[in-house]
Amino acid sequence: MKQQIGFLLQLFVLSALPVLVVFQLIYSFRLILMPACLLAGIVVFAVGAKLRG
């Protein structure tokens, strides 16, 4: 069960971050928001990797 949750977390991050970057570039670029979301994505991806491992 933990492997499926970890996989879903990683899948969510890998699909949400590019969409967020494109949205930020097209509509509004906020200097603080994009690095903060990237850092949060890295943390969530690492948690997913730990759950899968």
PDB file of N, CA, C and O in Angstrom:
ATOM      1  N   MET A   1       0.817  -1.196   0.000  1.00  0.00           N
ATOM      2  CA  MET A   1       0.000   0.000   0.000  1.00  0.00           C
ATOM      3  C   MET A   1       0.864   1.265   0.000  1.00  0.00           C
ATOM      4  O   MET A   1       0.547   2.241  -0.679  1.00  0.00           O
ATOM      5  N   LYS A   2       1.966   1.238   0.773  1.00  0.00           N
ATOM      6  CA  LYS A   2       2.837   2.404   0.801  1.00  0.00           C
ATOM      7  C   LYS A   2       3.486   2.650  -0.556  1.00  0.00           C
ATOM      8  O   LYS A   2       3.746   3.796  -0.922  1.00  0.00           O
ATOM      9  N   GLN A   3       3.747   1.582  -1.302  1.00  0.00           N
ATOM     10  CA  GLN A   3       4.358   1.745  -2.628  1.00  0.00           C
ATOM     11  C   GLN A   3       3.405   2.448  -3.584  1.00  0.00           C
ATOM     12  O   GLN A   3       3.837   3.274  -4.389  1.00  0.00           O
ATOM     13  N   GLN A   4       2.113   2.133  -3.509  1.00  0.00           N
ATOM     14  CA  GLN A   4       1.146   2.788  -4.373  1.00  0.00           C
ATOM     15  C   GLN A   4       0.995   4.266  -4.018  1.00  0.00           C
ATOM     16  O   GLN A   4       0.884   5.111  -4.907  1.00  0.00           O
ATOM     17  N   ILE A   5       0.990   4.576  -2.723  1.00  0.00           N
ATOM     18  CA  ILE A   5       0.891   5.973  -2.301  1.00  0.00           C
ATOM     19  C   ILE A   5       2.131   6.743  -2.749  1.00  0.00           C
ATOM     20  O   ILE A   5       2.020   7.874  -3.223  1.00  0.00           O
ATOM     21  N   GLY A   6       3.301   6.143  -2.603  1.00  0.00           N
ATOM     22  CA  GLY A   6       4.530   6.783  -3.052  1.00  0.00           C
ATOM     23  C   GLY A   6       4.532   7.005  -4.547  1.00  0.00           C
ATOM     24  O   GLY A   6       4.968   8.053  -5.023  1.00  0.00           O
ATOM     25  N   PHE A   7       4.046   6.019  -5.295  1.00  0.00           N
ATOM     26  CA  PHE A   7       3.959   6.164  -6.745  1.00  0.00           C
ATOM     27  C   PHE A   7       3.019   7.289  -7.136  1.00  0.00           C
ATOM     28  O   PHE A   7       3.329   8.084  -8.023  1.00  0.00           O
ATOM     29  N   LEU A   8       1.869   7.360  -6.477  1.00  0.00           N
ATOM     30  CA  LEU A   8       0.901   8.415  -6.782  1.00  0.00           C
ATOM     31  C   LEU A   8       1.432   9.802  -6.424  1.00  0.00           C
ATOM     32  O   LEU A   8       1.173  10.769  -7.141  1.00  0.00           O
ATOM     33  N   LEU A   9       2.173   9.905  -5.321  1.00  0.00           N
ATOM     34  CA  LEU A   9       2.790  11.183  -4.968  1.00  0.00           C
ATOM     35  C   LEU A   9       3.794  11.619  -6.030  1.00  0.00           C
ATOM     36  O   LEU A   9       3.809  12.779  -6.441  1.00  0.00           O
ATOM     37  N   GLN A  10       4.633  10.683  -6.471  1.00  0.00           N
ATOM     38  CA  GLN A  10       5.614  11.014  -7.494  1.00  0.00           C
ATOM     39  C   GLN A  10       4.934  11.366  -8.815  1.00  0.00           C
ATOM     40  O   GLN A  10       5.353  12.300  -9.499  1.00  0.00           O
ATOM     41  N   LEU A  11       3.907  10.638  -9.170  1.00  0.00           N
ATOM     42  CA  LEU A  11       3.180  10.925 -10.399  1.00  0.00           C
ATOM     43  C   LEU A  11       2.530  12.305 -10.335  1.00  0.00           C
ATOM     44  O   LEU A  11       2.532  13.042 -11.321  1.00  0.00           O
ATOM     45  N   PHE A  12       1.978  12.648  -9.182  1.00  0.00           N
ATOM     46  CA  PHE A  12       1.364  13.961  -9.008  1.00  0.00           C
ATOM     47  C   PHE A  12       2.389  15.081  -9.186  1.00  0.00           C
ATOM     48  O   PHE A  12       2.127  16.068  -9.873  1.00  0.00           O
ATOM     49  N   VAL A  13       3.548  14.921  -8.569  1.00  0.00           N
ATOM     50  CA  VAL A  13       4.580  15.960  -8.666  1.00  0.00           C
ATOM     51  C   VAL A  13       5.084  16.077 -10.097  1.00  0.00           C
ATOM     52  O   VAL A  13       5.252  17.185 -10.606  1.00  0.00           O
ATOM     53  N   LEU A  14       5.327  14.947 -10.750  1.00  0.00           N
ATOM     54  CA  LEU A  14       5.863  14.983 -12.106  1.00  0.00           C
ATOM     55  C   LEU A  14       4.853  15.526 -13.117  1.00  0.00           C
ATOM     56  O   LEU A  14       5.244  15.986 -14.190  1.00  0.00           O
ATOM     57  N   SER A  15       3.581  15.480 -12.794  1.00  0.00           N
ATOM     58  CA  SER A  15       2.591  16.054 -13.711  1.00  0.00           C
ATOM     59  C   SER A  15       2.195  17.476 -13.324  1.00  0.00           C
ATOM     60  O   SER A  15       1.837  18.266 -14.198  1.00  0.00           O
ATOM     61  N   ALA A  16       2.249  17.819 -12.055  1.00  0.00           N
ATOM     62  CA  ALA A  16       1.801  19.140 -11.614  1.00  0.00           C
ATOM     63  C   ALA A  16       2.859  20.224 -11.798  1.00  0.00           C
ATOM     64  O   ALA A  16       2.518  21.361 -12.126  1.00  0.00           O
ATOM     65  N   LEU A  17       4.124  19.901 -11.596  1.00  0.00           N
ATOM     66  CA  LEU A  17       5.149  20.939 -11.682  1.00  0.00           C
ATOM     67  C   LEU A  17       5.301  21.528 -13.085  1.00  0.00           C
ATOM     68  O   LEU A  17       5.382  22.751 -13.201  1.00  0.00           O
ATOM     69  N   PRO A  18       5.343  20.740 -14.147  1.00  0.00           N
ATOM     70  CA  PRO A  18       5.411  21.373 -15.471  1.00  0.00           C
ATOM     71  C   PRO A  18       4.189  22.226 -15.792  1.00  0.00           C
ATOM     72  O   PRO A  18       4.311  23.274 -16.426  1.00  0.00           O
ATOM     73  N   VAL A  19       3.021  21.783 -15.360  1.00  0.00           N
ATOM     74  CA  VAL A  19       1.808  22.577 -15.585  1.00  0.00           C
ATOM     75  C   VAL A  19       1.902  23.893 -14.823  1.00  0.00           C
ATOM     76  O   VAL A  19       1.528  24.942 -15.347  1.00  0.00           O
ATOM     77  N   LEU A  20       2.394  23.844 -13.601  1.00  0.00           N
ATOM     78  CA  LEU A  20       2.551  25.059 -12.808  1.00  0.00           C
ATOM     79  C   LEU A  20       3.549  26.020 -13.445  1.00  0.00           C
ATOM     80  O   LEU A  20       3.309  27.227 -13.477  1.00  0.00           O
ATOM     81  N   VAL A  21       4.657  25.503 -13.949  1.00  0.00           N
ATOM     82  CA  VAL A  21       5.666  26.350 -14.581  1.00  0.00           C
ATOM     83  C   VAL A  21       5.094  27.021 -15.823  1.00  0.00           C
ATOM     84  O   VAL A  21       5.289  28.221 -16.020  1.00  0.00           O
ATOM     85  N   VAL A  22       4.398  26.273 -16.657  1.00  0.00           N
ATOM     86  CA  VAL A  22       3.806  26.855 -17.863  1.00  0.00           C
ATOM     87  C   VAL A  22       2.762  27.895 -17.493  1.00  0.00           C
ATOM     88  O   VAL A  22       2.711  28.964 -18.101  1.00  0.00           O
ATOM     89  N   PHE A  23       1.934  27.598 -16.509  1.00  0.00           N
ATOM     90  CA  PHE A  23       0.922  28.557 -16.065  1.00  0.00           C
ATOM     91  C   PHE A  23       1.574  29.843 -15.563  1.00  0.00           C
ATOM     92  O   PHE A  23       1.119  30.942 -15.879  1.00  0.00           O
ATOM     93  N   GLN A  24       2.635  29.701 -14.783  1.00  0.00           N
ATOM     94  CA  GLN A  24       3.330  30.878 -14.262  1.00  0.00           C
ATOM     95  C   GLN A  24       3.940  31.703 -15.389  1.00  0.00           C
ATOM     96  O   GLN A  24       3.896  32.933 -15.348  1.00  0.00           O
ATOM     97  N   LEU A  25       4.503  31.046 -16.386  1.00  0.00           N
ATOM     98  CA  LEU A  25       5.145  31.774 -17.477  1.00  0.00           C
ATOM     99  C   LEU A  25       4.130  32.474 -18.374  1.00  0.00           C
ATOM    100  O   LEU A  25       4.410  33.550 -18.902  1.00  0.00           O
ATOM    101  N   ILE A  26       2.966  31.879 -18.549  1.00  0.00           N
ATOM    102  CA  ILE A  26       1.966  32.472 -19.433  1.00  0.00           C
ATOM    103  C   ILE A  26       1.202  33.601 -18.743  1.00  0.00           C
ATOM    104  O   ILE A  26       1.037  34.673 -19.326  1.00  0.00           O
ATOM    105  N   TYR A  27       0.737  33.381 -17.519  1.00  0.00           N
ATOM    106  CA  TYR A  27      -0.185  34.324 -16.909  1.00  0.00           C
ATOM    107  C   TYR A  27       0.476  35.307 -15.954  1.00  0.00           C
ATOM    108  O   TYR A  27       0.329  36.517 -16.126  1.00  0.00           O
ATOM    109  N   SER A  28       1.186  34.828 -14.972  1.00  0.00           N
ATOM    110  CA  SER A  28       1.784  35.762 -14.018  1.00  0.00           C
ATOM    111  C   SER A  28       3.031  35.128 -13.422  1.00  0.00           C
ATOM    112  O   SER A  28       2.992  34.022 -12.884  1.00  0.00           O
ATOM    113  N   PHE A  29       4.121  35.845 -13.527  1.00  0.00           N
ATOM    114  CA  PHE A  29       5.374  35.346 -12.974  1.00  0.00           C
ATOM    115  C   PHE A  29       5.604  36.014 -11.631  1.00  0.00           C
ATOM    116  O   PHE A  29       5.809  37.225 -11.554  1.00  0.00           O
ATOM    117  N   ARG A  30       5.569  35.223 -10.585  1.00  0.00           N
ATOM    118  CA  ARG A  30       5.879  35.717  -9.243  1.00  0.00           C
ATOM    119  C   ARG A  30       7.172  35.052  -8.807  1.00  0.00           C
ATOM    120  O   ARG A  30       7.280  33.826  -8.801  1.00  0.00           O
ATOM    121  N   LEU A  31       8.137  35.855  -8.447  1.00  0.00           N
ATOM    122  CA  LEU A  31       9.477  35.362  -8.175  1.00  0.00           C
ATOM    123  C   LEU A  31       9.528  34.430  -6.970  1.00  0.00           C
ATOM    124  O   LEU A  31      10.360  33.523  -6.933  1.00  0.00           O
ATOM    125  N   ILE A  32       8.671  34.630  -6.002  1.00  0.00           N
ATOM    126  CA  ILE A  32       8.688  33.798  -4.797  1.00  0.00           C
ATOM    127  C   ILE A  32       7.896  32.509  -4.992  1.00  0.00           C
ATOM    128  O   ILE A  32       8.274  31.466  -4.459  1.00  0.00           O
ATOM    129  N   LEU A  33       6.817  32.570  -5.739  1.00  0.00           N
ATOM    130  CA  LEU A  33       5.911  31.426  -5.842  1.00  0.00           C
ATOM    131  C   LEU A  33       6.538  30.238  -6.573  1.00  0.00           C
ATOM    132  O   LEU A  33       6.395  29.098  -6.131  1.00  0.00           O
ATOM    133  N   MET A  34       7.224  30.488  -7.676  1.00  0.00           N
ATOM    134  CA  MET A  34       7.755  29.374  -8.447  1.00  0.00           C
ATOM    135  C   MET A  34       8.849  28.602  -7.685  1.00  0.00           C
ATOM    136  O   MET A  34       8.790  27.373  -7.663  1.00  0.00           O
ATOM    137  N   PRO A  35       9.836  29.254  -7.065  1.00  0.00           N
ATOM    138  CA  PRO A  35      10.813  28.476  -6.285  1.00  0.00           C
ATOM    139  C   PRO A  35      10.197  27.770  -5.081  1.00  0.00           C
ATOM    140  O   PRO A  35      10.626  26.676  -4.715  1.00  0.00           O
ATOM    141  N   ALA A  36       9.197  28.392  -4.466  1.00  0.00           N
ATOM    142  CA  ALA A  36       8.548  27.756  -3.319  1.00  0.00           C
ATOM    143  C   ALA A  36       7.808  26.490  -3.749  1.00  0.00           C
ATOM    144  O   ALA A  36       7.865  25.470  -3.062  1.00  0.00           O
ATOM    145  N   CYS A  37       7.119  26.559  -4.879  1.00  0.00           N
ATOM    146  CA  CYS A  37       6.412  25.380  -5.384  1.00  0.00           C
ATOM    147  C   CYS A  37       7.398  24.304  -5.827  1.00  0.00           C
ATOM    148  O   CYS A  37       7.139  23.115  -5.645  1.00  0.00           O
ATOM    149  N   LEU A  38       8.513  24.708  -6.399  1.00  0.00           N
ATOM    150  CA  LEU A  38       9.536  23.750  -6.803  1.00  0.00           C
ATOM    151  C   LEU A  38      10.125  23.045  -5.589  1.00  0.00           C
ATOM    152  O   LEU A  38      10.327  21.831  -5.612  1.00  0.00           O
ATOM    153  N   LEU A  39      10.396  23.791  -4.542  1.00  0.00           N
ATOM    154  CA  LEU A  39      10.919  23.200  -3.319  1.00  0.00           C
ATOM    155  C   LEU A  39       9.902  22.246  -2.689  1.00  0.00           C
ATOM    156  O   LEU A  39      10.265  21.164  -2.228  1.00  0.00           O
ATOM    157  N   ALA A  40       8.638  22.647  -2.672  1.00  0.00           N
ATOM    158  CA  ALA A  40       7.586  21.765  -2.145  1.00  0.00           C
ATOM    159  C   ALA A  40       7.471  20.501  -2.998  1.00  0.00           C
ATOM    160  O   ALA A  40       7.268  19.409  -2.468  1.00  0.00           O
ATOM    161  N   GLY A  41       7.601  20.651  -4.316  1.00  0.00           N
ATOM    162  CA  GLY A  41       7.562  19.485  -5.200  1.00  0.00           C
ATOM    163  C   GLY A  41       8.710  18.535  -4.949  1.00  0.00           C
ATOM    164  O   GLY A  41       8.531  17.318  -4.975  1.00  0.00           O
ATOM    165  N   ILE A  42       9.889  19.080  -4.706  1.00  0.00           N
ATOM    166  CA  ILE A  42      11.050  18.232  -4.411  1.00  0.00           C
ATOM    167  C   ILE A  42      10.837  17.463  -3.117  1.00  0.00           C
ATOM    168  O   ILE A  42      11.173  16.282  -3.030  1.00  0.00           O
ATOM    169  N   VAL A  43      10.282  18.128  -2.117  1.00  0.00           N
ATOM    170  CA  VAL A  43      10.027  17.465  -0.838  1.00  0.00           C
ATOM    171  C   VAL A  43       8.987  16.360  -0.997  1.00  0.00           C
ATOM    172  O   VAL A  43       9.173  15.256  -0.485  1.00  0.00           O
ATOM    173  N   VAL A  44       7.899  16.648  -1.700  1.00  0.00           N
ATOM    174  CA  VAL A  44       6.850  15.632  -1.900  1.00  0.00           C
ATOM    175  C   VAL A  44       7.388  14.465  -2.727  1.00  0.00           C
ATOM    176  O   VAL A  44       7.060  13.311  -2.451  1.00  0.00           O
ATOM    177  N   PHE A  45       8.213  14.757  -3.742  1.00  0.00           N
ATOM    178  CA  PHE A  45       8.804  13.696  -4.548  1.00  0.00           C
ATOM    179  C   PHE A  45       9.721  12.820  -3.696  1.00  0.00           C
ATOM    180  O   PHE A  45       9.721  11.597  -3.840  1.00  0.00           O
ATOM    181  N   ALA A  46      10.503  13.441  -2.807  1.00  0.00           N
ATOM    182  CA  ALA A  46      11.393  12.681  -1.934  1.00  0.00           C
ATOM    183  C   ALA A  46      10.599  11.800  -0.971  1.00  0.00           C
ATOM    184  O   ALA A  46      10.989  10.664  -0.701  1.00  0.00           O
ATOM    185  N   VAL A  47       9.492  12.320  -0.456  1.00  0.00           N
ATOM    186  CA  VAL A  47       8.637  11.512   0.433  1.00  0.00           C
ATOM    187  C   VAL A  47       8.070  10.328  -0.342  1.00  0.00           C
ATOM    188  O   VAL A  47       8.021   9.213   0.177  1.00  0.00           O
ATOM    189  N   GLY A  48       7.637  10.566  -1.594  1.00  0.00           N
ATOM    190  CA  GLY A  48       7.142   9.471  -2.405  1.00  0.00           C
ATOM    191  C   GLY A  48       8.203   8.433  -2.692  1.00  0.00           C
ATOM    192  O   GLY A  48       7.919   7.236  -2.704  1.00  0.00           O
ATOM    193  N   ALA A  49       9.438   8.887  -2.927  1.00  0.00           N
ATOM    194  CA  ALA A  49      10.528   7.943  -3.171  1.00  0.00           C
ATOM    195  C   ALA A  49      10.839   7.124  -1.929  1.00  0.00           C
ATOM    196  O   ALA A  49      11.140   5.934  -2.021  1.00  0.00           O
ATOM    197  N   LYS A  50      10.765   7.771  -0.753  1.00  0.00           N
ATOM    198  CA  LYS A  50      11.017   7.048   0.490  1.00  0.00           C
ATOM    199  C   LYS A  50       9.913   6.027   0.753  1.00  0.00           C
ATOM    200  O   LYS A  50      10.187   4.936   1.252  1.00  0.00           O
ATOM    201  N   LEU A  51       8.679   6.368   0.426  1.00  0.00           N
ATOM    202  CA  LEU A  51       7.580   5.421   0.618  1.00  0.00           C
ATOM    203  C   LEU A  51       7.706   4.230  -0.341  1.00  0.00           C
ATOM    204  O   LEU A  51       7.343   3.108   0.009  1.00  0.00           O
ATOM    205  N   ARG A  52       8.214   4.477  -1.534  1.00  0.00           N
ATOM    206  CA  ARG A  52       8.358   3.377  -2.489  1.00  0.00           C
ATOM    207  C   ARG A  52       9.527   2.475  -2.141  1.00  0.00           C
ATOM    208  O   ARG A  52       9.523   1.291  -2.479  1.00  0.00           O
ATOM    209  N   GLY A  53      10.537   3.032  -1.461  1.00  0.00           N
ATOM    210  CA  GLY A  53      11.770   2.296  -1.200  1.00  0.00           C
ATOM    211  C   GLY A  53      11.733   1.374  -0.038  1.00  0.00           C
ATOM    212  O   GLY A  53      12.729   0.713   0.257  1.00  0.00           O
TER     213      GLY A  53
END
